[in-house]
């Protein structure tokens, strides 16, 4: 996330909805604000926003850009039994 912009808030809202509606507690969502937490952004190699990082199951996958369509996101995700999502 890049500050409290409308686009950033919209991306977070859509991914939270996805996690709550479709993953039902099987995923952990961590939101990183690149302005407030530059070290975490660097550690997670976030160079553009919004970036959605799926860490589990392996391999790590990154989705950069428009995160507004939950249906498209769900089609791209394969979290299996447990997943960790970083936004």
N, C-alpha and C positions, 0 to 999 in steps of 0.2 A: 504494500500500500504506500502511496506517496502523499502523506498528509491527509487531512480530512476533506478532500474534494468530493464532489458529488459522484464522480466516476469511481473513485476508490471505495466510497461507501456502498455504491451499487454493486461492485464486484464482491465485496465482503458479504453483503446481504445475500446475494445469489448463491455463493458457495456455502454459506451457513444453512440456507434453506435446503440445498442439496444434501448436506451432511445430516440434517435433522430428518428430512422426509424420506430419503432413499437409503441412507447408510445406518440409521437408527443406532447410534452409539458405537458403531464399528470403526469410526475414524476420529482422529484428533485433529482439530483445526487450530493452527497457530498463525496469527496475523502479525506480520512484521511491517512496521512503518519505517521505511528507509530513511526518513528524516530524524525520527526519534531513536532508532536503533541501527545506526549505520554499521556497527560491528557485526550484528546478526545478518544484515543484508550482505555484507562482504563474505561472511562465513558460509552463507547459503548461495553465493555466487549470483545474486539478484542484480541484474544490470538494466532491466527494463521493468516497467510496471503497467498493468498488473501481471504478476507471474504466479502461476499455480504450480507448486512442486508436489508431486506424488512420490513419497519416499518408500512406501511399502505397499504391495509387494514389489520386490526388485524386478527389473531395473528401475532406477530413479527416472521419473518422467517430468518434463517441464512444459507448461502451456503458457504462452505469452500472448497477451492481447485481450480481446473482448471476452469477458466472462459472464455475459448477460443471459445467455440461453442455457438454462439448466438441462434441457433435453440434449443439446449438443455436448455439454460437459459430461453428462451421464454416459453417453455413448462412447466417449473417449476414455473413461475411467474403468479400471478393472482392479478394484481394491481387495477382492477376495474376502476372507474372514475379518481381517484387521487392516487398517491403513492409517497412515499419518499424512495429513495434508498441511502444507505450508503455503500461506498466501502472503 
